[in-house]
Amino acid sequence: MKQADIITAWKPIVALVGPTAIGKSRIGIEVAKILHTEILTADSRQVYRGMNIGTDKPSLAEQQNIPHRLIDLVDPDQSFNTGDFRHHATQDIARLHHLGLLPLVIGGTGLYIRALLRGLCPGPPANWIIRNELAQEAKTQGPAFLYKKLQQVDPELAQRVHPNDQPKVQRALEVYRLLGTPLSVIQQQHRFDDAPYPYLLIGLTMERQTLYQRIETRVDWEIQKGLVEETQSLMNQGFPRELGSMKGLGYRQFSGYLSGDYSYEEAVRLLKRDTRHFAKRQMTWFQKESGIQWITVKESDIPGQAATKIVDHINQFLYTFARLPFPAEATSHLKSTQSSG
């Protein structure tokens, strides 16, 4: 039984996750080369056009060798949420399955991964009156004001949301105002049990101090590549620092420096500190995901070594389908395809 037939019939997907700076993108490219497939990026910052250095977006050369989807989808001042990501991702997944290619999802945005693998938690549609009221409160009272409100009405969710992540803070408050029920309760009731695809979830992990050293190196590299200049360019284009996209790592710290809030040295210190904290939150999130298969990456490993281990896991995953009878609809499709060929 051909692997392409298994993929078309059973529609499996593979997701590779891990904290920032661990090397997911480089390792993922090597995996994609072996599988002859494309990469679907699950990164809530790489969806924004013009934000390249601070999001560690793959270079044009890397994108030419291996197609990367789900990046550069919107401008920095356009809204983009988990539902938007899932909509775009499912379209690419369907296309790859039709071609007999295994969708390879790579990223560090845990909610994107969870929504794709286990379904999207239902919630009320956007209420723009409430959203505008909350946005005005954040503007006049400051983001900490809304975060304190969230701590009062939904303390469980507040523990999982960063105070500066205003889109999530405001969405949670919006849901509470509409339903009178904490969003964390709604998520718990849903439990993300609606898995639309059979999936393999692989996580990369690394000794903490080694990861922190890589973060230091990553930040220095981003600055050398022009992160400060990229931030200034975005501000010059009229994208204010209050935008959710501009509150991402790198842009938040250096827009503060460029606005005269603190020194360049302080901006660098804040970026390195905040990136370490972000990586820790990512690992905490992924460690709670059930069924994840962990692979430890060492500093001495080259991307190809980790990729070989990952492909071994993928082959074992696909082999489980080879021993199962084809779904009825897949069998009829395969016969029609063979007869037409």
C-alpha positions in Angstrom: 0.0 0.0 0.0 1.5 3.3 -1.1 2.0 6.0 1.5 0.2 8.5 -0.7 -2.9 6.2 -0.7 -2.8 6.0 3.1 -2.6 9.8 3.4 -5.5 10.3 0.9 -7.6 7.7 2.6 -7.1 8.4 6.3 -6.2 12.1 6.1 -3.6 12.1 8.9 -1.5 15.2 9.9 1.7 15.7 11.9 2.4 18.7 14.2 5.8 19.6 15.5 5.8 22.0 18.4 8.2 23.4 21.0 9.4 26.7 22.6 10.9 29.6 20.7 14.6 29.3 19.6 14.7 25.5 20.0 15.1 25.1 16.2 11.7 24.0 15.1 11.8 25.8 11.7 15.2 24.4 10.7 14.5 20.9 11.8 11.0 21.1 10.2 12.6 22.0 6.9 14.7 18.9 7.0 11.7 16.8 7.8 9.7 18.4 5.0 12.5 17.6 2.5 12.5 13.9 3.5 8.7 13.7 3.2 8.5 15.8 0.1 5.8 18.0 1.6 5.0 21.5 2.6 5.1 23.3 6.0 2.0 24.8 7.5 3.1 27.4 10.0 1.2 27.7 13.3 2.6 31.0 14.5 0.4 33.9 15.5 3.0 36.5 14.6 4.2 35.2 11.2 0.8 35.8 9.8 1.6 39.5 9.6 3.2 41.0 6.5 6.3 43.0 7.0 7.1 41.5 10.4 10.0 39.2 9.3 13.0 39.6 11.6 11.2 39.7 14.9 9.1 36.7 14.1 12.0 34.7 12.7 10.1 34.2 9.5 11.7 31.7 7.0 13.9 33.4 4.4 12.9 33.6 0.8 15.5 31.0 0.0 14.0 28.6 2.6 10.5 29.2 1.2 11.6 28.5 -2.3 13.1 25.1 -1.3 10.2 24.1 0.9 6.8 26.0 0.5 5.7 27.6 3.8 2.0 28.3 4.1 0.0 30.4 6.5 2.5 33.2 6.7 2.1 36.8 5.4 -1.7 36.5 5.5 -2.7 40.0 6.8 -1.3 43.4 7.5 -0.2 44.3 11.0 -3.4 46.4 11.6 -5.8 43.7 10.5 -7.4 41.3 13.0 -6.5 37.6 12.9 -7.7 35.0 15.4 -7.7 31.3 16.0 -10.8 30.7 13.9 -9.1 32.5 11.0 -6.0 30.3 11.3 -8.1 27.1 11.4 -10.1 28.2 8.3 -6.9 28.8 6.3 -5.1 25.7 7.7 -8.0 23.3 6.9 -8.0 24.5 3.3 -4.3 23.8 2.9 -4.6 20.4 4.7 -7.4 19.3 2.3 -5.3 20.3 -0.7 -2.3 18.3 0.6 -4.4 15.3 1.4 -5.8 15.4 -2.1 -2.2 15.4 -3.5 -1.3 12.4 -1.2 1.1 14.6 0.8 1.3 14.6 4.6 0.5 18.0 6.1 3.4 19.0 8.4 2.2 21.7 10.9 5.1 23.5 12.7 4.8 26.2 15.3 4.8 27.5 18.8 1.3 29.0 19.1 -0.3 26.4 21.3 -3.9 27.5 20.9 -3.6 27.3 17.1 -2.3 23.8 17.3 -4.9 22.7 19.8 -7.8 24.2 17.7 -6.5 22.5 14.6 -5.9 19.0 16.1 -8.9 18.9 18.6 -11.4 21.4 17.3 -12.3 25.0 18.1 -14.0 25.8 21.3 -17.4 27.3 20.5 -18.1 30.8 21.6 -20.5 33.7 20.9 -19.8 35.8 17.8 -18.0 39.1 18.1 -20.0 41.9 19.7 -18.4 45.0 18.4 -20.2 47.3 20.8 -18.6 45.5 23.8 -15.3 45.2 22.0 -15.1 48.9 21.3 -16.0 49.6 24.9 -13.2 47.3 26.1 -10.7 48.8 23.7 -11.6 52.3 24.9 -11.2 51.2 28.5 -7.8 49.7 27.7 -6.8 53.0 26.0 -7.9 55.3 28.9 -7.2 53.1 31.9 -4.3 50.9 30.6 -4.1 47.2 29.8 -3.5 46.3 33.4 -7.0 47.6 34.3 -8.6 45.1 32.0 -6.3 42.3 33.2 -7.4 42.9 36.8 -11.0 42.6 35.7 -10.2 39.3 34.1 -8.5 38.1 37.3 -11.8 38.9 39.1 -14.2 37.2 36.7 -12.0 34.4 35.4 -9.0 33.8 37.6 -8.2 30.4 35.9 -7.9 31.9 32.5 -6.0 34.9 33.8 -3.3 32.5 34.9 -2.8 31.3 31.3 -3.0 34.7 29.6 -0.2 37.3 29.6 -1.4 40.7 30.8 -0.1 42.3 27.6 -2.0 39.9 25.4 -5.0 42.3 25.1 -6.9 40.5 22.3 -7.3 37.4 24.6 -7.9 39.5 27.7 -10.6 41.5 25.9 -12.2 38.4 24.2 -12.5 36.7 27.6 -14.2 39.8 29.1 -16.4 40.1 26.1 -17.6 36.4 26.5 -18.2 37.0 30.2 -20.3 40.1 29.5 -22.3 38.3 26.9 -22.9 35.0 28.7 -22.1 35.6 32.3 -19.9 32.5 32.2 -16.1 32.5 32.4 -14.5 31.5 29.1 -12.4 28.9 31.0 -15.6 27.1 32.0 -16.7 27.0 28.3 -13.3 25.7 27.3 -13.4 23.0 30.0 -16.9 21.9 28.9 -15.7 21.7 25.3 -12.5 19.9 26.3 -11.2 20.2 22.7 -12.3 16.6 22.0 -13.5 17.2 18.5 -10.5 15.8 16.6 -11.1 16.2 12.8 -7.9 14.3 11.8 -5.9 11.4 13.1 -2.7 13.2 14.2 0.8 12.7 15.6 2.0 15.4 17.9 5.7 15.7 18.4 7.3 18.1 20.9 10.9 19.3 21.0 12.5 19.9 24.3 16.0 21.0 25.5 17.9 21.6 28.7 16.7 24.9 30.0 20.0 26.7 30.3 20.9 25.6 26.8 17.6 27.0 25.5 18.2 30.3 27.3 21.6 30.6 25.8 20.0 30.1 22.4 17.5 32.8 23.1 20.3 35.2 24.0 22.0 34.3 20.7 18.7 34.6 18.8 18.0 38.1 20.1 21.6 39.3 19.3 21.1 37.9 15.8 17.8 39.6 15.3 19.3 42.9 16.3 22.2 42.4 14.0 19.8 41.6 11.1 17.9 44.9 11.7 15.1 44.3 14.2 15.3 47.9 15.5 15.1 49.3 11.9 12.2 46.9 11.1 10.3 48.2 14.1 11.0 51.8 13.2 9.8 51.1 9.6 6.5 49.6 10.9 6.0 52.7 13.1 6.8 55.0 10.2 4.2 53.2 8.1 1.6 54.2 10.7 1.3 51.0 12.7 1.1 52.2 16.3 2.6 50.3 19.2 -0.9 49.8 20.7 -1.7 47.2 17.9 -1.8 43.6 19.0 0.8 42.7 16.3 3.2 45.4 17.6 3.0 43.9 21.1 4.8 40.8 19.9 8.3 40.0 21.2 10.9 42.4 19.8 8.5 45.0 18.5 7.0 45.8 21.9 10.4 46.3 23.5 12.0 48.3 20.7 8.9 50.4 20.0 9.3 51.5 23.7 12.9 52.4 23.1 12.1 54.3 19.9 9.4 56.2 21.7 11.8 57.3 24.4 10.4 55.2 27.3 13.8 53.6 28.1 17.3 53.1 26.8 18.5 50.8 24.0 20.3 48.6 26.6 17.1 48.3 28.6 15.2 47.3 25.5 17.7 44.5 24.8 17.5 43.3 28.4 13.7 43.3 28.4 13.6 41.4 25.1 15.9 38.7 26.4 14.0 38.4 29.7 10.5 38.4 28.1 11.6 35.8 25.5 12.8 33.5 28.3 9.5 33.9 30.1 7.6 33.3 26.8 9.5 30.1 26.2 8.7 28.9 29.7 5.0 29.6 29.1 5.1 27.7 25.9 6.6 24.6 27.5 4.1 24.8 30.3 1.3 24.8 27.7 2.7 21.9 25.6 3.5 19.8 28.7 -0.3 19.7 29.4 -1.1 18.4 25.9 -2.1 14.7 26.0 -0.5 12.2 23.7 2.6 14.4 22.8 5.8 12.5 22.0 8.8 14.3 23.2 12.2 14.4 21.5 15.2 15.9 23.3 17.4 18.2 21.2 21.0 18.8 22.2 23.0 21.8 21.3 25.5 19.6 19.4 22.7 18.1 17.3 22.4 19.3 13.7 18.9 19.7 12.2 19.2 16.6 10.1 19.8 14.4 13.2 16.6 15.5 14.9 14.8 15.3 11.6 15.7 11.6 11.2 14.3 10.8 14.7 11.1 12.7 13.8 10.7 10.9 10.5 11.1 7.5 12.3 8.2 8.5 14.6 6.1 9.6 11.5 6.8 6.3 9.7 5.7 4.3 12.7 2.5 6.5 12.9 1.7 5.9 9.2 2.4 2.2 9.5 -0.6 1.9 11.9 -2.9 2.8 9.1 -1.3 0.3 6.7 -2.7 -2.5 8.8 -6.2 -1.1 8.8 -8.9 -1.7 6.1 -9.5 1.4 4.0 -12.5 3.5 4.8 -15.4 2.7 2.4 -15.4 6.1 0.8 -11.6 6.0 0.3 -11.8 2.6 -1.3 -14.3 3.7 -3.9 -12.3 6.8 -4.6 -9.1 4.8 -5.0 -10.8 2.4 -7.5 -12.2 5.2 -9.6 -8.7 6.9 -9.6 -7.1 3.6 -10.7 -9.6 2.9 -13.4 -9.4 6.5 -14.8 -5.6 6.2 -14.9 
